[in-house]
Amino acid sequence: MAVEFLDIGGAHDGPENGRGGGSPATVATAGPQVPRPAESDPPEDRGDGRGGQDGGPAPKVVTTRHPGRWATAAAVVVLLAMAASALITNPAWEWEVVGEFLFAPSVLRSVVFTLELTALGIGFGFLLGTVLALMRMSANPLLSSVAWGYIALFRSIPLILQLLFWYNLALLYPRLSFGVPFGPSFFDIGTMDLIGPVTAAALGLALHQAAYAAEIVRAGLLSVDHGQREAAAALGIPRSRQLFRIILPQAMRSIVPTAGNEIIGLVKGTSVVYIMALPELFYQVQVIYNRNGRVIALLLVATIWYLVMTTVLSVVQHYLERHYGKGRA
């Protein structure tokens, strides 16, 4: 005979029945001891086809083959090898001349000047573009129309024409006067003295870039949920603080990728200022190969430097995107 202790409900008694919720009472009951079946886990599938839950062989996983993918990869490798061989074995590339002029002082100065033009064009371009974007989103129809007209005009005219226009502005206005609008002027100055070649190049690049920057910034601002503005207004936050502390940081997620492409494009776009005889990279290599006749080698020098500059900017863009992308679901 086996003895089994059962709980008869003492654990459910509370303080109101006078027993204070003490230890449960137990009663010894006599009866035959019935063995309980032991719980066992189902047979484990070891992936070798020797056992499953039903005792039969488990299905075997077969990896899908992609012969077309491998064939394409092999063709790409062959093409890359052919390109590398053509670059290395063909003496017409004149790699020794490339090495001679790659770090020449005149070339390095032209690289610095190219970066300076890019910084001026992007800096003033995005500053003006942000103002134009806010004007375009304004409820004032005059401001919105003026911004729309500016964007439409400067996106329609090629950059090289804009540069030539600003370079030859003195043909239209030999002197520029400053004073009261439609009133007396306080002083005037020669246009050529005020707008030289470098100023004309920076002005043309900035005004041209502002038209594109305005649409980039506007698209970024529109990408922020309108509820963010409503919540900030409900909290009584000033509009300027709403823009710079709430809206703009979120809009940067959409602005940075497109702005990065514009900056990289402008680095290469500065090459058009060669028509103004400014010593940027492309103009400088032209001067050198017109003097020594090494056309391909000097074009390779310019190619390498453009590749270096755009690669560095691409890396910076990547880290900026990762920074502003924090917290995105």
QUICORZI-V648782 format. One record per pair of residues at least 6 apart in sequence whose C-alpha atoms are under 6 Angstrom apart, sorted by sequence separation. I is the first residue (numbers start at 1). J is the second residue. If there is no record, write none. Layout:
i={I:I}
j={J:J}
//
This chain:
i={14:45:51:52:138:179:289:14:45:50:51:178:179:13:49:135:136:178:49:135:178:274:43:177:178:42:136:177:271:176:11:176:285:10:175:10:132:175:176:175:174:7:6:5:170:5:5:4:4:3:3:2:221:1:2:220:167:166:220:220:163:162:264:154:260:151:253:253:121:125:129:133:124:128:132:121:125:126:129:130:121:125:129:133:126:118:114:113:110:110:111:110:98:102:94:98}
j={20:51:57:58:144:185:295:21:52:57:58:185:186:21:57:143:144:186:58:144:187:283:53:187:188:53:147:188:282:188:24:189:298:24:189:25:147:190:191:191:191:26:26:26:191:27:28:28:29:29:30:32:251:32:33:251:200:200:254:255:204:204:310:208:317:211:324:325:202:206:210:214:206:210:214:205:209:210:213:214:206:210:214:218:213:267:280:280:279:280:281:281:297:301:297:301}
//
